[in-house]
Amino acid sequence: MTNLDAIDKKILDILQRYGKISNVELAKRVNLSATPCQERVKRLEREGFLIGVYAHLNPQKLNAGLQVFVEVSLEKTIPAVFEKFADSIKYLEEVLECHMVAGGFDYLLKIRTADMDEYRKFLGREITSIPGVIQTHTYFVMEEVKSTHLIRLRN
């Protein structure tokens, strides 16, 4: 974060909270005129600090109310097996997040489906059929206490 000044951080914070904000309104909130503000946003994009602005959708309204976390263990922890798993999982739309982790298993997946029946079919058809997967453990979310995309911008 060495390239960010206080205005850059304020721009990033506002955009991560209010992605639909107009450039004119953003400029007002950071005490800049519209053109310099827009130039800063473009620079932040170019330098990789800002990678996109997205809508936050309501999964309950979109038939994706079941959220699960799945631990995945692979038979071998070698680069070729990791690569094959990553290539297989990337395009599965039900998988919201996939993290390689250290510990008692290899990957942690965050998945959303309509219901238990759809999840069970998805697990068997997609996850356990990936070459190298030897075990999964599923954790069903009973209550989502906190879910955010906001990143604390430190000095």
ABEGO torsion letter per residue (X at the ends): XAABBAAAAAAAAAAAABAABBAAAAAAAAGBBAAAAAAAAAAAAAAGABAEBBBBBBAAAAGAABBBBBBBBBABBBAAAAAAAAAAAAABAABABBBBBBEABABBBBBBBABAAAAAAAAAAAAAABBGBABBBBBBBABBABBBABBBBBX
